[in-house]
């Protein structure tokens, strides 16, 4: 076997998944992470002595790779820290619930008994879903989700209350701009897959504790090395080997698991992978805003998650129910919109007004806006995403943007990290 020594740059969910897979195979592996906190775009932050997440993430039963690796890295005495709930959709006046029975097609049955839709709208939605489930839906490569929906006679109400919120939550972009094929992939896997694929999985701990800390511990236990607070840059060695700046160590492979907009800065000479860089330079990005409001401890929305048809709160999460952080409410705004024109202070006020109108919560004790302005790549029709194997021998990409079936999700990140490692292992 040739000498293998792998560096992984970036310890988000993609990089950590790559690290876990590599050390499992007995490959010498070193991870480098600029931050001192593991987890990348899904990690803990501490605000007003409260442990929060830098963005609220909801998992689903379709996240098979994520669930597998979460179970793999935890010890027998550790809980999974996920609250599994049957699919329940609440957005504005629309309510859909999956029956708590093992009958086939129960996801579709939930749509039939939805509240807030006319019978005609239910039947049109079911017809659209059945085409996806049967693999009979024809999607044009350049088609937006909105164009696809109109072509299949989905009404304005269906688009406003059902399909656009799903597109925003999954693709982080509205359906007028979102890629139709990726949109239908999400629906196929998350809503129409196996009998538990549509379950909603609510983290009950912060995201670093849920995955990143456990993955880091697992990697170190299996002789992997973690370097936190270390900005690694790739240089070309004198004998064409792969090296990192300020290090004498050579690597047979380097997995670059950074966000796409940071990829170029990972190289002293980006021309090493110029074709890949040129592709990524065509990307545009979408924001995610998370506004945390701390109320009195007896305050609650009464539900883990509920959607509001408001530009200042798309989805509302009650952390008192999911995390036992009583009175803590998180509002998420996906994608671009009028909220970007407001200061954080003004956005906090507008968001709190929406919550007060809906739930009677009053004025929060404190609020905090966490704005990630390039949270995800824009998952638009015809977007050309780079291959994980780059033109430079030994340089492998990992990250949600490389997993072409899905948008920028935790599951896409995990799958890309596992595949990056498998690319290396298959080459041995």
CORBELGI-V723351 format. One record per residue. RES is the residue in one small letter. PHI is phi as a letter, one per 30 degrees, with the letter a starting at -180 (999 if undefined). PSI is psi in degrees with one decimal (NA if undefined). D_LAST is the distance of its C-alpha to the last C-alpha in whole Angstrom. Layout:
RES_PHI_PSI_D_LAST / RES_PHI_PSI_D_LAST
This chain:
x_999_132.3_7 / x_d_157.7_7 / x_d_122.6_9 / x_c_131.1_9 / x_a_113.3_12 / x_c_134.9_13 / x_c_139.3_16 / x_c_120.4_18 / x_c_112.5_21 / x_j_121.7_23 / x_c_47.3_24 / x_d_-162.4_26 / x_d_-30.2_25 / x_d_-49.8_22 / x_d_-40.6_20 / x_d_-37.9_21 / x_d_-38.9_19 / x_d_-43.9_16 / x_d_-43.8_17 / x_d_-44.8_18 / x_d_-40.0_15 / x_d_-46.0_12 / x_d_-30.0_15 / x_e_-32.9_15 / x_d_4.0_11 / x_i_19.9_12 / x_d_126.8_11 / x_e_122.1_14 / x_b_133.9_15 / x_b_126.6_18 / x_c_139.1_21 / x_b_128.7_23 / x_b_127.0_26 / x_d_-42.7_29 / x_d_164.0_32 / x_c_4.2_33 / x_b_128.2_32 / x_d_151.0_29 / x_k_-15.6_29 / x_i_-122.9_29 / x_d_-4.7_32 / x_b_80.5_32 / x_b_170.1_33 / x_d_150.9_37 / x_b_155.6_40 / x_c_118.0_43 / x_b_126.8_46 / x_h_43.3_49 / x_i_18.4_48 / x_c_132.6_46 / x_d_118.5_43 / x_b_-178.1_42 / x_c_146.5_39 / x_d_-6.8_38 / x_a_141.7_38 / x_d_125.7_39 / x_c_135.3_36 / x_c_132.3_37 / x_c_166.1_34 / x_b_165.7_34 / x_d_-16.8_33 / x_d_-6.6_31 / x_d_65.9_29 / x_d_-40.8_27 / x_d_-40.6_23 / x_d_-45.7_26 / x_d_-38.9_28 / x_d_-46.0_25 / x_d_-32.8_23 / x_d_-42.7_27 / x_d_-31.6_27 / x_d_-38.1_24 / x_c_-12.9_25 / x_d_153.4_29 / x_d_161.7_30 / x_e_-25.6_32 / x_c_-8.0_36 / x_d_140.3_35 / x_d_162.1_36 / x_d_-21.8_34 / x_i_37.0_36 / x_b_132.4_36 / x_c_105.7_40 / x_d_125.8_39 / x_b_144.2_42 / x_e_150.9_43 / x_e_127.8_43 / x_b_126.3_46 / x_b_121.6_46 / x_b_111.3_49 / x_b_113.6_50 / x_h_-130.4_54 / x_d_-5.9_56 / x_d_131.9_53 / x_b_124.6_52 / x_b_131.5_49 / x_b_140.6_48 / x_d_130.5_46 / x_e_140.9_48 / x_d_57.5_47 / x_b_156.0_47 / x_d_15.8_44 / x_d_146.7_46 / x_d_144.4_43 / x_i_22.3_44 / x_d_-26.4_45 / x_d_-42.9_43 / x_d_-34.2_46 / x_d_-36.0_49 / x_e_-37.5_48 / x_d_-34.6_49 / x_d_-34.4_52 / x_c_18.7_54 / x_d_147.7_53 / x_c_139.0_56 / x_j_2.1_56 / x_b_148.8_56 / x_d_164.8_58 / x_d_-40.2_58 / x_d_-42.0_57 / x_d_-39.4_54 / x_d_-44.7_53 / x_d_-36.8_53 / x_d_-40.6_51 / x_d_-43.3_48 / x_d_-39.1_48 / x_d_-42.3_48 / x_d_-45.2_45 / x_d_-38.9_43 / x_d_-36.5_43 / x_d_-41.2_42 / x_d_-46.8_39 / x_d_-37.4_39 / x_d_-2.0_39 / x_i_24.1_37 / x_c_0.5_40 / x_d_128.4_40 / x_c_121.7_40 / x_c_128.3_38 / x_d_139.7_39 / x_e_-33.7_36 / x_c_11.0_38 / x_d_138.1_40 / x_d_161.3_41 / x_e_-38.2_41 / x_d_-44.5_45 / x_d_-40.3_45 / x_d_-43.8_44 / x_d_-42.3_46 / x_d_-37.7_49 / x_d_-25.9_48 / x_c_26.9_48 / x_h_37.2_51 / x_d_131.1_50 / x_d_167.9_53 / x_e_-39.1_54 / x_d_-44.9_54 / x_d_-43.1_51 / x_d_-44.7_49 / x_d_-41.6_51 / x_c_-17.5_50 / x_b_-66.3_47 / x_d_-41.9_45 / x_d_-43.7_45 / x_e_-37.9_45 / x_d_-42.1_41 / x_d_-43.6_40 / x_d_-43.1_41 / x_d_-34.0_39 / x_c_-46.7_36 / x_c_-10.8_36 / x_h_36.7_38 / x_a_146.6_40 / x_d_161.9_43 / x_d_-19.7_43 / x_d_-24.7_45 / x_c_-13.7_42 / x_d_149.6_39 / x_d_124.6_36 / x_d_-40.9_38 / x_d_-41.6_34 / x_d_-39.7_33 / x_e_-46.8_36 / x_d_-29.7_36 / x_d_-43.7_33 / x_d_-46.5_34 / x_d_-43.9_37 / x_e_-46.2_35 / x_d_-41.4_32 / x_d_-32.5_35 / x_c_-26.5_38 / x_b_12.4_38 / x_d_-141.4_35 / x_d_169.6_35 / x_d_-21.8_38 / x_c_5.3_37 / x_d_-28.6_35 / x_d_-3.1_38 / x_e_147.1_38 / x_c_133.5_39 / x_c_108.4_37 / x_c_118.9_39 / x_e_140.6_37 / x_c_-0.7_40 / x_b_170.3_38 / x_d_158.8_37 / x_d_-28.6_34 / x_d_-43.8_33 / x_d_-35.4_34 / x_d_-47.1_32 / x_b_-54.5_29 / x_d_-46.7_28 / x_d_-40.1_29 / x_d_-40.3_28 / x_d_-42.8_24 / x_d_-42.9_25 / x_d_-43.1_26 / x_d_-44.3_23 / x_d_-45.8_21 / x_d_-37.7_23 / x_d_-30.0_24 / x_c_31.9_20 / x_i_15.0_20 / x_d_163.5_19 / x_b_136.1_22 / x_c_131.1_24 / x_c_107.1_26 / x_c_153.0_29 / x_i_28.6_31 / x_b_115.4_29 / x_d_103.5_29 / x_d_137.8_25 / x_b_135.3_25 / x_d_133.6_22 / x_b_159.4_23 / x_d_120.8_22 / x_d_164.6_22 / x_d_-28.6_24 / x_c_28.7_21 / x_i_10.3_19 / x_d_165.8_17 / x_c_129.6_17 / x_b_167.9_20 / x_c_145.0_22 / x_e_141.6_26 / x_i_27.3_28 / x_b_142.3_25 / x_c_-4.6_24 / x_d_140.6_20 / x_c_150.6_17 / x_b_142.4_14 / x_d_-32.0_11 / x_b_149.6_11 / x_b_123.1_15 / x_c_117.9_16 / x_c_106.7_19 / x_c_42.0_21 / x_c_172.1_25 / x_d_153.1_27 / x_d_-36.9_27 / x_d_-11.4_31 / x_c_-1.3_29 / x_e_-45.3_26 / x_e_-37.5_28 / x_d_-5.0_29 / x_d_-10.5_26 / x_c_138.4_25 / x_d_-30.8_28 / x_b_89.5_27 / x_e_-19.4_27 / x_d_-13.0_27 / x_e_-31.8_23 / x_b_51.1_23 / x_e_-40.1_26 / x_d_-40.2_26 / x_d_-43.9_24 / x_d_-41.8_27 / x_d_-38.9_29 / x_d_-46.8_28 / x_d_-28.0_29 / x_d_-16.1_32 / x_d_-9.7_33 / x_d_146.2_33 / x_c_170.1_36 / x_b_156.2_36 / x_b_144.8_38 / x_d_160.1_40 / x_b_127.6_40 / x_c_130.9_43 / x_c_122.5_44 / x_c_115.7_47 / x_c_134.2_48 / x_b_124.0_51 / x_c_118.9_53 / x_c_-179.1_56 / x_e_152.5_58 / x_d_-18.7_56 / x_c_9.9_58 / x_d_141.2_57 / x_a_152.3_55 / x_d_-16.5_54 / x_i_1.5_54 / x_b_150.7_50 / x_d_-44.5_47 / x_b_137.8_46 / x_b_142.0_49 / x_c_141.0_48 / x_b_134.1_51 / x_d_67.6_52 / x_b_143.0_53 / x_d_-10.6_51 / x_c_7.5_51 / x_a_95.3_49 / x_d_-46.8_47 / x_b_138.1_46 / x_c_128.2_48 / x_c_130.6_46 / x_c_102.4_48 / x_d_-14.8_46 / x_d_-34.4_49 / x_d_-44.0_48 / x_d_-36.3_44 / x_c_1.4_44 / x_i_21.7_47 / x_c_84.2_48 / x_e_132.4_52 / x_i_1.3_53 / x_c_119.7_50 / x_c_132.6_49 / x_c_128.8_46 / x_c_130.5_47 / x_c_134.1_44 / x_c_116.1_45 / x_c_141.8_42 / x_i_-171.8_42 / x_d_157.5_44 / x_l_-175.7_48 / x_d_-20.0_51 / x_d_-24.5_50 / x_d_-17.3_48 / x_d_-3.8_52 / x_c_150.5_53 / x_d_161.7_53 / x_e_-38.4_51 / x_d_-45.3_55 / x_d_-38.4_56 / x_d_-39.1_53 / x_e_-43.0_53 / x_d_-46.5_57 / x_d_-41.9_56 / x_d_-43.5_53 / x_d_-34.9_56 / x_d_-43.2_59 / x_d_-45.0_56 / x_d_-36.5_56 / x_d_-41.9_59 / x_d_-37.6_60 / x_d_-40.2_58 / x_b_-3.6_58 / x_i_41.3_61 / x_d_-14.2_59 / x_i_-153.8_61 / x_c_130.2_60 / x_d_155.2_57 / x_d_-38.1_57 / x_a_158.8_55 / x_b_153.3_52 / x_b_127.5_49 / x_c_126.1_47 / x_c_109.9_43 / x_c_119.1_43 / x_c_102.6_39 / x_d_-19.4_40 / x_b_56.6_36 / x_d_-40.5_35 / x_b_157.5_33 / x_d_153.5_33 / x_d_112.4_35 / x_d_77.9_34 / x_c_161.7_36 / x_e_137.5_36 / x_i_6.1_34 / x_d_126.7_32 / x_d_113.0_29 / x_c_146.0_26 / x_d_152.7_23 / x_d_155.9_20 / x_d_-32.8_17 / x_d_116.1_15 / x_d_176.0_17 / x_d_-13.9_18 / x_c_118.2_17 / x_e_124.2_14 / x_j_-12.9_12 / x_c_117.7_15 / x_c_137.9_15 / x_c_146.5_18 / x_b_145.2_19 / x_l_153.8_23 / x_e_-28.5_25 / x_d_-14.4_26 / x_c_-12.5_22 / x_c_98.0_23 / x_d_-19.7_25 / x_d_-28.8_27 / x_c_161.7_28 / x_d_-166.2_30 / x_d_90.0_30 / x_b_165.7_30 / x_d_-38.0_28 / x_d_-41.6_26 / x_d_-40.5_25 / x_d_-47.5_24 / x_d_-46.5_22 / x_d_-38.2_20 / x_d_-38.4_19 / x_d_-43.2_18 / x_d_-43.6_16 / x_d_-37.3_15 / x_e_-42.4_13 / x_d_-40.5_11 / x_d_-32.3_10 / x_e_-43.3_9 / x_d_-44.7_7 / x_d_-35.7_6 / x_d_-19.7_6 / x_d_-9.2_4 / x_d_NA_0
